[in-house]
């Protein structure tokens, strides 16, 4: 065999090996991860998503605004649209209608953890004897 022929064959062999190497390198399938590792990753992702959901479902913090109308100052919650009387004159506070619109009364009544919240607010703030009697009998 001539030197040229053997050089050509060697060149073709080298070219073939390089080509096969490139083919094998780019044809790799992604390695399958361990099923336990996949489960752990999924559990971690689920936990992160649950945390995000819990944060989104939290009650918004109240950022109250005070607005004065006449002799009353109202506490306004722009997030909910609720308002109550924060400040008024001593004579105005003697009226049960004013007390019921007051922030202290409204905050007591809106306490969902206390089943007798309305009776407590009526008894303590409005001096409603019927509400006080109801609390004593319970």
N, C-alpha and C positions, 0 to 999 in steps of 0.2 A: 504494500500500500504506500502510496506516496505521502510525502509530508503534508501536502496541501489537503489531501483527502482526510488524513487523520486529524488535522487541525480543524477542518470543517465539521467532522463528526464530534470532536471534542467541544466545539463551539455550540453545536446543536444540543448536545447533552447538557451543557451548562445552561443554555437558554431554556431547555425543558425543565431543569431542576428549579431555576429561578421562577419560571412560569407556574410550576406546581406549587412552589412555596407561596407565591402571591395568591394563588387560587385558594389554598388552604387557609391562609391568613384572613382573607376577606370573607370566606365562606363560613366562618365560625358562627355557630348558633349561640345565643346568649346562654350562659350557664344557668341551669335551673337551681333556684335557691332551695334550701332545706325547708320542708313544709312547716316545721316548728318555727323556723325563723320567719316565714311568711305570716304565720298566725300571730307571732309576737309583734310584728310590724303593724298588722291590721288592728290588733288590740290597742296598740299605742296610738294609732291614728284615730280610732273610735274614741278613746279617752280624751284626746285633744279636741275632737269635735264636740263631745259632750260638755267639756269645759267651756268652749266658745258659746254653745247654746245656753248654758246656765248663765253666763255673763250677759248675754243679750236679753234673757228673760227676767233679769233682776229689775226690781222697781227702779224707776229713774229717781235720782236725787232731786229733792225739791229745792228750787231756787226761787224763793218768794220775792215778790215785789210789794212795796208798801205804796198805797195810793190814798191820798187824803181827799175826802169829799165832805165838805161842810165841817162839822165838828167830829166826824168819825174818820179813823184811819183804817183802811181795809188791807188785809194781807191777801194778795192775789198770787195764785200758782199758775203761771203760763202753761205749764205742761198739762195740767188737768182742767184748767178753767175754773177751779174752785176758788171761792173767796170767803173770808170771814172778817169779823170786826176785831181788829187788834187793839185799838185805842179808842176811847170815847170819854165823855164827861162822866163824873160820878153820878150825876142825876140820871143820865141815860142808862148806866149800868144797873140801876134799880129796877128797870123794866125787864120782865121775863122774856119778852120778844127780843130784846137786845142781847140778853144773856145767851139765848138759844142761837143767835147768829154769831156769837163770839167764838174766837179761835179755840179757847180752852174747852168749851162745850163741844164744838165740832170735832176736835181732836179726840176727845173722850168717846164720843158716839161712834166715830169711825174705827175705833180699835176692835178689829175682828177677832182678836184672841180672847176678848172678854165678853161672855154671853149676856151679862147684865149691864152692859155699858150704858145703855139708854137710861135705865133706872138709876144707876150711879150718878150720871150727869144731872138728871132731873132732881135727885135728892140733894146732892152736894152743892150744886150751883144755883138751881132755881128754887130750892127749898120746897119741892113738891112732896107733900106729906104722903100721898098715895104711893109714890115711887119709893119713898123711904120705908113705908109699911111693907111693900112688896119685897124689898131687900131683906128686911128683918124676918119675914116668914120663910124665905128660901134657905 
